[in-house]
């Protein structure tokens, strides 16, 4: 047995949070856009594609980002999985009824990470899995589990640790999921449970490398649709990130200019002769006294206006006056 609710997985780091291969992560979580997040937790998606290698093995919690997916995006991704599963003869796929956002959905077990060019030629895995290799690095995922009640929470970029209280509550609400075609990624060397690293399969392809899966027109169209959907999300994220960065930089620039101006004034004050400083001190004192009297007069006028205005607008007060 290589999975289950406890996440104990064939010695590859385990899923419970204390195994090897986890580095600085105790309860690692990854925020993903919908519909990809739910497709992974439901066991339909078995390979998570990234532009960077997986920093861990073992249990990885999946959180859905806040962006609501467009119906066209959901349709494109569901069609993609229908077509690639059909290559392996699987036609009965139960897709999620809903794709909730800003929710912790469940978890999977990351058992390794390989390069795309390795996955597409890996003859020991189903052809539909090989067709999922669309990015530089492919995180190999098994043992999906979903939460009976998804938790609302905020996500972060890249891999991060769940708060302890959220983890402790979530781990009690997990149920195992049976995907349309579950896969147990084979180890080229059973003696090395951590072998599935980028570049590792190339060493074993001399006798077992398979050609890429032949694509029918329907499969090619489905892959193109999936790429387009992912590109749209990526472009939107870049625009949002760019706008946020520009706003922050503008605020920093304005704040920095103000700070520089104040700092320059303070430096000039320090360079003034003592006599000038004393003169300015007297002027500032007189100015402060004048400002204090002025503010006191303004406050009296404001209170008077506020009280009279309240009397005019308050029917009870008006009735008493008349």
N, C-alpha and C positions, 0 to 999 in steps of 0.2 A: 504494500500500500504506500502511495507516494503523495498523499495529500490529505484531504479531510479538513474538518473545521478547526483542528488544532494547527494546521499549516505545516506539520512535519513532513518535509519533502526530500527524500532520497539523499540526505546528507549534503544538500547544496546550500546550506545556510538556514534551512528551516523557515517556517512562516510565523513563528510565535514571537519573534522580536529579539531572540538572543543568539542566533546562529552566526557562523562565519560568513564573510562576504558582505556584511552590512555596514562596515566602516563606522561612520559617525551617526548613523541612523538607528533609532530605537523602534519607532513606529512610523516608518516612512510612508508618505502619501504623495500622490501625483494628481494635480488638477488637470483635467482634460475637457475639451469642448464636447458638447453633444452634437451628433448622436454617438460619437466614438466611445465616450465613457461608458454608456449603457451597453453598447455592443460588446465591449470587453468584459464587463461584469456578468453578462448573460452567456458568456462562453462562445459567442458567435465570432468574435474577433479574438484571434489567438496570438497575434503578433502586433506589438505596439511599435510603430515606426517613429524614430527620432533622428535628429541630426547629430546626436551625441550618444556615446555608449552608456549602457545602464551602469549606474554607480553602485549597484548592490545586487544581491540575490536573496530570495526569500519572499516573505509576504510584503505586498505593496498595496496600500489602500488607494482606492480610486475615488476622486471627488469630481463632480461635474461643475464646470465653470458657470458663470452667471449669464452668459449670452444665450438667448433663446435661438435654437436652430431654425433655419428657414425650411419650409416643407420640401422645397426642391433639394436641399442638402440631405434631408432624411431619405427622400426617395432615391437619390443617387447612391447613397451608401447601402441602403437595403437591396437595391438592384445589383450592386457590385457583389454583395455576398451571395445573393441568389445564383448569380452566374458562376462564381468560382466554386461554390459548393456543388453545383450541377456537374462540374468536371469530375468530381468524385462520386457522382450518382446520388447525391443528397438533395432532395427537393422539398422536404418538409422542414421548414425553418420557422420557428416561432419567434418573431421579433417582439421587442418590448412594446407594450401598449402606450407607454408614455416615456418621454425623455426629460425628466425633471432637471432643473438647474439649481445651482448653489446648494447642492446636497452631497453628502458623503453617501456613496452608493453601495460599496462593498469592497472586495479585495480580490487579488489574484496572487499567484506565486510566480515570481520571476525566476526561471531556472537557468537562464543564460542570456547571452547577447552575441549575435554574429553579424557580420557584414551582409549587406543585401546580395552581393554577388555570390556569397557562400550559400545563403538560403535558397536562392532560385535554382541552384544546382545540387541541392541536397536530396538524394534519391530515397533516403530513409524516412522522409516525412510525406504526408499526403500532398498531392499536387495543389490542392486548394490552399494549403499553408504556404507553399512556395510562391503562389500567386499573390500572397499578401505582402511580399517583400517589395515595397515601393519607395523606401527611404534608405539613407546611408547605413543606419544601424537598426537592427531588428531585435527588440526585446522579446524573448520567448516566454510566453505566459501559459500557465496551467492552473488547474484547481480553482476555477472561479467560484466566488461566494458572494451573495448579495444580502443586503440588510432588509429585514422584513419591513422596517420603517426607516427610510433614508433620513439622515440627520442634516438639518440645515446648518451650514457653517460657511465660513469664508475661506477661500483658497489662496494659494501663493504660487509663484513661479518655480519651475523645476521641481526637484524632490525636496520635501520638507518633512519635519516630524509632526505627527498629530499631537495635540494636547493630551495629556495623560487621562484627564477626565472623559474626553470624547472617546479615546481609544477603549477605556475600560467599559464604557457603556455600549460601544459599537460591537465589541467582540462577543458580547452575549446575544446579539441579535442577528448573527450570521446564519444563513442556510446555504448548503452546497447547491451548485447549479450544474445540470447536465446539458452541455452544449450539443449542437446538431452533430458534430463529429469531433469529440474530444481527442486531443493528441498528447502523447507522452514523448517529449523530445528525447531521442536516444543519445546516449553518450558514446562518442567515438572510442573512448577509453574508459571502461567501467571503473578502473582503478583511480581515476581522477575525476571526482564529482564536480570540480570547478573548471573543467576543460572548455566548456562552451563560452569562450571569449572571442572577441573579434580577431579573425585571422587563424583561429585554432582549427577550423574545419579544412582549410586549404592544405594542411599537412596530411590529411587523410583522404584527399580527393584523387590521389594518383590511381587508385583502382576502383573507386566508387563514385566518381563524379558523373552526374547525369546531365543531359542537355536540358536547357530551359523548357518549360512546359509550352507545348504548342497552343497558340491562342486562336480560338474561333473569332469570327467577327463580333459576335455578341459579347464575348469575354473582353475583347479589345475595347469595345465601346464602353463596357462597364468600368474598366480600368481608367479609361480617359475621363469618365464622369466622376469617378472617385478622386482622381488627381485634381480635377477642376474644383470640386467641392473643398478639398483640403487647401488648395491654393487661395480660394476666396477667403477662407477663415484666416489664413496666414497673412494675407494682404490687409485685411481689416485690423488684425492685431498690430501689424507694423504701423499702420496709420494712427491707431489709438495711442500706441506707445510713443510715436514721434510727436504727436500733438501734446501728450502729457509731458514729454521731455522738453519741448519748446516752451510750454507754459512755465515749467519749473525753472528753466534757464532764464526766462524773462524776469520771473519773480526774483531769482537770485541776483540778476544783473541790476534790477531796480533797487533791491535791498542793499547790494554791494555799493552802488553809487551813493545812496543815502549815507551808508556807513562811512564811505570814504570822505564825503562832504563833512560829516560831523567830526570825523577824526582829524581832517585838515583844519577845521575851525579850532579844535582843541589844541592842536599843535601850535597854531598861530597865537592863541591865547597865552600859551606857555612861553612863547618867544618875546612877548611884549615886555617893555621895561616895567619895573616895579611901580613907578609913578602912574603909568598908564593903567596898570592893573588895578591900582587903588581907585583911580578915577572911574574906571569901568565898574568897579565894585559898588561905588556910591551910586552911579547911574542905575545899575541893576537893582540896587536896594530901593531907590526911589520909584523905579519902574514897577517893581513887585508890589510896593505899597499902593501905587496908583491902580495897578491891575486888581489888587485885592478889593479896594473900595469899589472899583467898577463892577467886579463880579458880584459883590454884595448887593449893589443897586440893581443889577440885572436879575439876581435871584429873587429880590423882593418884588420886582415888576412881574416876573414870571409867575410867582406864587399868587400874586394879586389877580393876574389875568386868568390863571387856571381856576381859581376859586370863583371868580365872577362868571367864567364860562360854564363851570359846573352848575352854578345856580340857575343859569339860563336854560341848560339842557336837562336838568333834573326836575321832573314834574312835581315831586314832593317839596323840594325847596321852593320852587316857584309858587306853589299853593300856599306855603307858609307866609311868603312875602305879601301875597295879595290877601 
